[in-house]
Amino acid sequence: MADDINGVRFIYGTAGSSSATPPTVAPTNVVVVQAPGTVTVSWSPFATPPSATQYRVDFHMGHRDDGSLIASLTVGASPLTVAVPPEVSGAFNVTVTGINGSGVGPTSARTDFVLVGATCSGPPPAVTGVTGGVASGFAQIQWAPSPGATRYLIHVGSTQGAADILGITDLGLHTGAAAPVPAGFRAWVRIGAVNACGVSPVVDFLLR
């Protein structure tokens, strides 16, 4: 009977009551921290029911409420760290919204931040000091850092300039690569240094 059900609920509570309704409180203390190549967003969760089981983090252009949405990511808890290419710069803002099984709660206050991209006057110089070889079923290649480079791109082919063995691969700031290879391996490796202004002249190296 309805009276019995209401009595049980009064004594024992309702199972899952923390998510019986959407969150009613917006996340607070939203903080943005920029590090080389990343942006980390943190916030204070709320534990008072009805609580959130996930959080939606929305990134917008500009320092205004109607800025264009550029990314929307959902995570289980604070913080969220995202990778940012070095050439990205400008004014942005972020908001955080709590979500549970019953719906979406109120959105946090807007937090403005500025990304300062890498400064440069042109692409970095070509890499130098390339060495490498194949021995005992293992191929390796390395080179000297290119001044001003923020990452390196390589590809590997059976002929000079080709990429049929390994497509264009971003090595980040690593100045070398290694991998097991079959007997008799011989290939051309093409290396380019990159910064926010472009790609250096490429260097080809015959690995054998």
Phi and psi in degrees as a GROMACS rama.xvg file:
@    title "Ramachandran Plot"
@    xaxis  label "Phi"
@    yaxis  label "Psi"
@TYPE xy
-61.2349  -38.786  ALA-2
-64.181  -38.8021  ASP-3
-64.5662  -43.6949  ASP-4
-61.7871  -44.8791  ILE-5
-63.8957  -36.357  ASN-6
-65.4197  -43.1868  GLY-7
-62.4744  -42.5037  VAL-8
-64.7275  -37.4  ARG-9
-65.4251  -40.2709  PHE-10
-78.7453  -46.502  ILE-11
-105.021  -10.6469  TYR-12
82.8186  175.895  GLY-13
-103.922  125.09  THR-14
-58.742  133.442  ALA-15
73.2083  20.6809  GLY-16
-64.183  -23.2026  SER-17
-65.9376  -20.1502  SER-18
-121.409  18.2554  SER-19
-69.7205  -22.847  ALA-20
-134.744  159.282  THR-21
-62.912  160.984  PRO-22
-55.3878  144.256  PRO-23
-110.478  -5.65604  THR-24
-120.342  135.767  VAL-25
-79.345  146.056  ALA-26
-58.2468  148.376  PRO-27
-125.323  173.877  THR-28
54.8327  45.9544  ASN-29
-74.0544  125.242  VAL-30
-128.552  137.193  VAL-31
-115.147  127.883  VAL-32
-124.331  125.213  VAL-33
-99.6884  133.219  GLN-34
-128.345  167.143  ALA-35
-54.9038  114.059  PRO-36
83.438  -1.66624  GLY-37
-142.904  160.301  THR-38
-130.817  130.677  VAL-39
-114.769  128.589  THR-40
-111.307  127.235  VAL-41
-126.399  159.851  SER-42
-157.583  165.119  TRP-43
-92.1814  119.194  SER-44
-73.8573  169.905  PRO-45
-122.565  133.54  PHE-46
-100.179  -13.2303  ALA-47
-72.7991  125.271  THR-48
-59.9521  147.719  PRO-49
-79.9805  124.165  PRO-50
-94.245  171.543  SER-51
-93.9309  145.061  ALA-52
-103.267  -16.0499  THR-53
-146.004  165.349  GLN-54
-133.097  135.204  TYR-55
-100.863  124.77  ARG-56
-110.105  117.144  VAL-57
-110.504  127.543  ASP-58
-104.812  131.266  PHE-59
-126.279  157.406  HIS-60
-76.1297  146.665  MET-61
77.6824  178.015  GLY-62
-110.38  60.6003  HIS-63
-153.511  158.553  ARG-64
-71.007  -24.0894  ASP-65
-100.746  20.1891  ASP-66
-64.5292  148.79  GLY-67
-62.9313  136.87  SER-68
-73.6687  125.614  LEU-69
-110.448  -20.0311  ILE-70
-162.858  143.222  ALA-71
-137.447  115.68  SER-72
-123.264  141.878  LEU-73
-114.243  127.951  THR-74
-132.897  165.238  VAL-75
-83.5128  -23.8018  GLY-76
-162.384  166.118  ALA-77
-78.4967  145.801  SER-78
-97.3499  176.3  PRO-79
-122.666  127.652  LEU-80
-116.285  129.39  THR-81
-124.222  148.442  VAL-82
-80.2478  141.831  ALA-83
-129.326  122.048  VAL-84
-58.9447  146.164  PRO-85
-64.1373  -20.9884  PRO-86
-83.5089  -7.03887  GLU-87
-78.6523  129.917  VAL-88
-150.923  164.796  SER-89
127.693  -171.869  GLY-90
-94.474  134.135  ALA-91
-141.535  167.845  PHE-92
-144.46  161.211  ASN-93
-137.752  145.988  VAL-94
-131.693  155.066  THR-95
-126.978  134.574  VAL-96
-128.489  131.622  THR-97
-81.5351  144.613  GLY-98
-136.307  143.521  ILE-99
-139.583  -172.281  ASN-100
-64.5057  -14.3729  GLY-101
-100.332  -8.12771  SER-102
149.419  -163.618  GLY-103
-108.654  134.837  VAL-104
-90.9103  -171.516  GLY-105
-71.135  153.645  PRO-106
-91.1272  144.809  THR-107
-64.8102  166.582  SER-108
-63.5095  149.089  ALA-109
-66.8405  135.638  ARG-110
-115.848  118.044  THR-111
-88.4033  146.59  ASP-112
-152.821  163.219  PHE-113
-125.13  131.52  VAL-114
-99.9651  129.425  LEU-115
-105.118  106.77  VAL-116
-73.0877  168.597  GLY-117
-63.8208  141.263  ALA-118
-98.7819  138.402  THR-119
-159.267  161.291  CYS-120
-109.94  -5.317  SER-121
176.358  175.171  GLY-122
-61.0804  158.251  PRO-123
-71.4496  162.297  PRO-124
-69.4542  161.063  PRO-125
-62.3275  151.283  ALA-126
-67.7844  154.128  VAL-127
-130.78  171.426  THR-128
64.242  35.6367  GLY-129
-74.6112  127.293  VAL-130
-136.429  161.997  THR-131
164.595  175.796  GLY-132
178.616  -179.099  GLY-133
-122.423  128.081  VAL-134
-153.034  135.96  ALA-135
52.5326  41.7007  SER-136
73.4266  21.4937  GLY-137
-136.484  129.83  PHE-138
-109.463  139.818  ALA-139
-146.163  150.061  GLN-140
-145.589  145.76  ILE-141
-150.867  163.777  GLN-142
-154.456  166.097  TRP-143
-77.5721  145.916  ALA-144
-58.8296  141.946  PRO-145
-91.8924  124.238  SER-146
-55.8682  127.702  PRO-147
86.3704  -5.22112  GLY-148
-73.09  140.33  ALA-149
-107.541  -11.9534  THR-150
-167.848  167.517  ARG-151
-127.139  140.014  TYR-152
-113.445  137.315  LEU-153
-133.806  155.369  ILE-154
-145.952  157.703  HIS-155
-128.261  134.15  VAL-156
-141.46  164.243  GLY-157
-76.196  -18.2933  SER-158
-128.8  162.176  THR-159
-60.3134  124.78  GLN-160
88.7363  -9.46928  GLY-161
-80.6265  164.638  ALA-162
-135.512  34.2063  ALA-163
-80.447  -16.1418  ASP-164
-93.3662  -43.3427  ILE-165
-142.984  121.262  LEU-166
-68.1544  175.231  GLY-167
-56.4884  124.543  ILE-168
-127.376  131.22  THR-169
-88.4156  116.956  ASP-170
-94.5072  3.42865  LEU-171
64.0916  -134.667  GLY-172
-93.8851  7.11934  LEU-173
-68.5254  131.106  HIS-174
-104.466  47.2418  THR-175
171.005  168.842  GLY-176
-154.894  157.562  ALA-177
-151.502  151.721  ALA-178
-165.323  151.056  ALA-179
-69.2542  144.368  PRO-180
-138.259  159.75  VAL-181
-74.6731  165.964  PRO-182
-59.5353  141.347  ALA-183
76.7548  13.9271  GLY-184
-62.728  136.701  PHE-185
-152.936  127.995  ARG-186
-157.149  160.18  ALA-187
-97.2526  131.569  TRP-188
-111.509  130.06  VAL-189
-111.747  130.09  ARG-190
-122.662  134.125  ILE-191
-132.653  137.337  GLY-192
-94.778  143.005  ALA-193
-129.087  142.409  VAL-194
-139.906  -169.798  ASN-195
-65.9817  -17.1259  ALA-196
-96.8751  -6.97644  CYS-197
144.892  -163.862  GLY-198
-112.76  138.319  VAL-199
-67.504  168.684  SER-200
-57.0069  137.767  PRO-201
-79.9276  156.229  VAL-202
-122.45  129.48  VAL-203
-103.641  138.023  ASP-204
-137.008  129.139  PHE-205
-85.535  114.94  LEU-206
-97.3523  121.246  LEU-207
